[in-house]
């Protein structure tokens, strides 16, 4: 069970890293991270 949580955490961190830097402004990056965080 702990491994599943760890995999989700790593996937989330990877998503954040990929999202940051994909636009010109930090505000856009942050909004993308939080709007995509729960898979919407």
Backbone torsions as a table, in degrees:
resi	resn	phi	psi	omega
1	UNK	NA	-38.9	179.5
2	UNK	-65.4	-33.9	179.2
3	UNK	-64.2	-38.0	178.6
4	UNK	-62.7	-43.3	177.8
5	UNK	-63.9	-39.1	178.8
6	UNK	-66.0	-40.1	178.1
7	UNK	-63.5	-40.8	178.7
8	UNK	-64.8	-40.9	178.6
9	UNK	-62.8	-46.0	179.8
10	UNK	-63.3	-39.6	178.2
11	UNK	-64.5	-39.0	179.1
12	UNK	-65.8	-45.9	179.1
13	UNK	-62.2	-41.7	179.0
14	UNK	-62.5	-41.2	178.5
15	UNK	-63.0	-43.1	179.6
16	UNK	-61.5	-45.4	-179.5
17	UNK	-62.6	-41.2	179.3
18	UNK	-67.5	-36.9	-177.8
19	UNK	-71.8	-40.9	178.1
20	UNK	-65.9	135.0	179.6
21	UNK	88.6	-2.4	179.5
22	UNK	-90.0	-0.9	175.6
23	UNK	-137.7	175.1	-175.5
24	UNK	-82.4	-19.5	-176.4
25	UNK	-122.9	145.8	179.4
26	UNK	-65.4	-34.1	179.4
27	UNK	-60.4	-46.2	177.4
28	UNK	-60.7	-42.6	179.6
29	UNK	-60.2	-47.1	-178.2
30	UNK	-64.0	-42.8	178.0
31	UNK	-62.1	-39.7	177.7
32	UNK	-62.9	-43.8	-179.3
33	UNK	-58.6	-50.9	-175.4
34	UNK	-74.4	-30.9	179.5
35	UNK	-75.3	-25.7	179.6
36	UNK	-98.7	-5.0	-173.2
37	UNK	-58.0	-43.0	-176.3
38	UNK	-98.2	16.8	173.6
39	UNK	80.1	17.0	179.1
40	UNK	-75.1	NA	NA
